């Protein structure tokens, strides 16, 4: 089960790297606006805020990758901590911003935590 847990953790890390790129570099570009359903005007006005969000997503990805690098036993608590952060952020985002975030972030994080616990 450890292999499957690490695969899920790795995919979640890659997702957060992708979110980092969207928020930090593509927010006001067509791909970023399409991903988040933004108008050009709103994207321009919120570009700095989005870059800040992207940086936080990068920290989540870095923590998950660090946990993978440490290995199954040494990295377990690191992976649990960062998956917990992703889960909380996903639930909060779904409650305050967009319900899709529950399926994009929170449920995959919960799956990763469940696999780590098996």
N, C-alpha and C positions, 0 to 999 in steps of 0.2 A: 504494500500500500504506500510505502514511502516514495516509491518512484512516481506514482500517480499524484501524490501530494506535491512533490517537487515540480511536476509538469504544470499543475494548476497554479502553483506559486509563480513559476516562471512566466506563464501566460498573463497572469495578473500584473506582474512587473512590466512586461512588454506593453500591456494596455496602458499602464500609467506613463510609460515613456511616450507612447503615442499621444496621450492626453496632454503631456508636457509640450510636445511639438505643436499640437493644435492650439493650445492656449498661449504659448509664449511666442510662436513664430507665424502661425497661420490664422490667428484670431480674426483679423480684418481682411483676410484673403478669401477668395471664393470657397475653398475647401473648408476653412474654419467657420465661415458664416453659414455654410450649408449644414455642417455637423451640429451646430448649436442653434440654427434657425434665427440668425441675426440679420438685422438690416445693416447696411454699410455705415449709416450714421451712428447707430448704437454701438457697433463694433469699434468705430473710431473713438467714441467717447469712453469706452470701457477697456481699451487696449492695455493700459497699465495695470488695472485690476486683474485682468485675465492673465497677464504675465506672472503676477504674484501667485495666483492659483496654480499656474503651470509649474512654478518652482516647487510648491508644496507637493504636487503630484510626482515631481522628480525625486523628492526626498522619500516618498513612499516606495517608489520603484527602487531606489538605491538601497533602502533598508531590506526589501525583499530579496534583492540580488545578493546583498551581504549575507543574509541568512542562508541562501543557497550555497554561497561560496564556503561558508563555515562547515557545511555538511549536515548530515541527518541529525546527529545528536547535539553537537555544539551549536548548530544554527536553529534548533527547534524553538527556543524561547524568542529568538529574534524574529523568526517567521511568524510565530503566534502574535507577538506584539504588533508587528506591522500589518498583518492581516486584520487584527482587531481595529487598528486605526482606519484601514480601508473600509471595514464593515461599519464603523461609527460614521465615517464621512459619507458613505453611501446611504445609510438610513437618514442622516440629517439632510443630505442633498435631495433625496426623494421626498422628504416631508416639506422642504422649503423651496425647492427650485423646480424639479421635474421628476415625476414618478418613474420615468425610464431609468434613472440612476439606480434605483433599487435592483433592477435586473442587470445593469451594466457593471456595477461595483459591489453592492452589498451581498447579493446572492452568490456570486463567484467567491467572494471572501469567506462567506459562511461555509461554502463547499470546501474551500481550502483548509479552513480550520477543522472541519469535521474529518477530512482525510488525514490531517496531521495527528488527530487524536486517536485514530484507529490503529 
